Amino acid sequence: MYRHKWGTLILALGIYMFSNGIYIFAKAEFAQYLIANAWNKTLTSNQQQPPWPWADTYPVAELQINDDKWFVLAGASGRNLAFAPTHVSSTPLPGQVGNSVIVGHRDTQFNQLKNVQLGDTIEVKTTTGRQQFTVKSLRIAEQSQVEFMHSANGLDNYTIDHPQLTLITCYPFDSVLPNPTHRYIVRAAAI
């Protein structure tokens, strides 16, 4: 009888942990449909539309890398990151002059960044049009190294008078440990 109690407890704990992981993934996937609807309304009305009534954010861009497409929310807060990649509001919007920074979780949408190669094309659609970028560098950095978020840092021979795009996610991709200290950084320049 004692053995069955421990087995039942371990099974219940396993089911809880598995369902919690599925919930996070499902929430991020379902949110993309709501954000896509808000994005389409934004494009037709030319006014910012929240993806759900209580949202304090709105879609700012559509990001496509290879066969993967995501909608990007304004404001890189933890709450917004739970639903979609987010734009760091202190940087220019994608396609504008300067370095636009978009961050995302490694275990939802930005897990696909591990498949990005040098020379790949990234397309960004905003309310003002489309812009293509080519991937110029892939790197791993400490979370404290924020210099890659600046336009005029001299890294990768970028200049501040052209649109740039930096995508950031946690690293390593397949680690089960929370709060890693490294970031995976994809930098791209406008074509």
C-alpha positions in Angstrom: 0.0 0.0 0.0 2.8 2.4 0.9 4.5 1.9 -2.5 1.3 2.8 -4.4 1.0 6.1 -2.5 4.5 7.1 -3.7 3.8 5.9 -7.2 0.5 7.8 -7.3 2.2 11.0 -6.0 5.0 10.7 -8.6 2.5 10.1 -11.4 0.4 13.2 -10.2 3.5 15.3 -10.1 4.5 14.2 -13.6 1.1 14.9 -15.0 1.1 18.4 -13.3 4.6 19.3 -14.8 3.7 18.0 -18.2 0.4 19.8 -18.3 2.1 23.1 -17.2 4.6 22.8 -20.0 1.8 22.1 -22.5 -0.2 25.1 -21.2 2.6 27.5 -21.8 3.1 26.3 -25.4 -0.6 26.2 -26.1 -1.1 29.7 -24.7 1.6 31.1 -27.0 0.2 29.3 -30.1 -3.4 30.3 -29.4 -2.3 33.9 -28.8 -0.7 34.1 -32.3 -4.2 33.6 -33.8 -5.7 36.4 -31.7 -2.7 38.6 -32.5 -3.0 37.8 -36.2 -6.7 39.0 -36.1 -5.7 42.2 -34.3 -2.9 42.7 -36.9 -5.3 42.4 -39.8 -7.6 44.9 -38.1 -4.7 47.2 -37.6 -3.7 47.0 -41.3 -7.3 47.7 -42.5 -8.2 50.5 -40.0 -4.7 52.0 -39.6 -5.2 52.1 -35.8 -3.6 50.0 -33.2 -5.8 47.1 -32.2 -5.3 45.1 -29.0 -5.4 41.3 -29.5 -7.9 40.8 -26.6 -10.0 43.3 -24.7 -7.9 43.6 -21.6 -4.5 43.7 -23.4 -2.3 46.7 -22.9 -0.3 45.9 -26.0 -0.9 45.6 -29.7 0.8 44.0 -32.7 3.6 46.1 -34.4 4.9 43.8 -37.0 4.8 40.4 -38.7 8.1 38.6 -38.7 8.9 35.8 -41.2 12.0 33.6 -41.2 12.1 30.8 -43.6 8.7 29.0 -43.3 8.0 30.4 -39.8 5.8 33.4 -39.3 5.1 35.3 -36.0 3.3 38.4 -35.0 5.3 40.8 -32.8 3.8 42.7 -29.8 4.8 46.1 -28.6 6.6 46.3 -25.3 9.1 43.7 -24.1 7.6 42.8 -20.7 7.4 39.3 -19.2 3.7 39.3 -19.5 3.8 40.1 -23.3 6.6 37.6 -23.9 4.3 34.8 -22.6 2.2 35.4 -25.8 4.5 36.4 -28.6 7.9 37.8 -29.5 8.0 41.5 -28.4 9.6 44.7 -29.7 11.9 46.5 -27.3 10.2 49.9 -27.2 13.4 51.9 -26.7 14.6 50.8 -30.2 13.2 51.9 -33.6 10.4 49.9 -35.1 11.5 47.2 -37.6 12.3 48.7 -41.0 13.1 52.2 -39.5 16.7 53.5 -39.5 18.6 52.1 -36.5 18.7 48.8 -34.7 15.3 47.3 -34.0 15.4 44.7 -31.2 12.9 41.9 -30.9 13.0 39.4 -28.1 11.2 36.1 -27.6 11.2 32.9 -25.5 13.4 30.0 -26.6 10.7 27.4 -25.8 7.9 28.9 -27.9 8.2 30.9 -31.1 11.9 31.8 -31.0 13.0 28.2 -30.6 13.2 28.2 -34.4 16.1 30.7 -34.2 18.4 27.7 -33.7 17.8 26.8 -37.4 18.7 30.3 -38.7 21.9 30.4 -40.9 24.1 33.2 -42.1 22.7 34.7 -45.2 19.1 33.7 -44.5 16.4 36.3 -45.3 14.1 37.7 -42.7 11.1 39.6 -43.8 9.3 42.1 -41.6 5.9 43.6 -42.4 4.9 46.7 -40.6 2.0 49.2 -41.1 4.3 51.2 -43.4 5.4 48.3 -45.7 7.7 45.4 -46.0 11.5 45.2 -45.4 13.8 42.3 -46.0 16.9 41.7 -43.9 19.8 39.3 -44.4 21.3 37.5 -41.4 24.9 38.8 -40.9 25.9 37.3 -37.6 24.9 34.7 -35.0 26.4 34.8 -31.6 26.1 33.8 -28.0 26.6 36.4 -25.3 26.2 36.9 -21.5 22.9 38.4 -20.5 24.8 41.4 -19.2 26.3 42.2 -22.6 23.7 44.7 -23.9 26.0 46.5 -26.4 24.5 44.5 -29.2 21.2 46.3 -28.7 22.8 49.6 -29.8 23.0 50.8 -33.4 26.4 52.5 -33.3 28.4 50.0 -31.4 30.8 49.1 -34.3 29.9 45.5 -34.1 29.5 43.5 -37.4 30.2 46.6 -39.5 26.7 48.0 -39.1 26.1 51.7 -39.7 23.4 53.7 -38.0 22.0 55.1 -41.2 20.4 51.8 -42.4 17.7 49.6 -40.8 19.0 46.8 -38.7 17.3 43.9 -36.9 18.4 42.1 -33.8 16.5 39.0 -32.5 17.3 37.7 -29.0 16.3 34.6 -27.1 17.7 32.7 -24.1 20.4 30.1 -24.7 20.9 27.1 -24.7 17.7 26.2 -26.6 17.0 22.8 -25.2 18.0 23.3 -21.6 15.4 22.6 -19.0 16.9 25.0 -16.5 15.1 28.3 -16.1 16.7 31.7 -16.2 19.8 31.0 -18.2 22.7 33.5 -18.2 23.3 33.4 -22.0 21.5 34.9 -24.9 21.4 33.8 -28.6 21.6 36.8 -30.9 20.7 37.0 -34.5 21.8 40.2 -36.2 20.5 41.2 -39.7 20.9 44.2 -42.0 18.4 45.6 -44.4 18.8 44.4 -48.0 
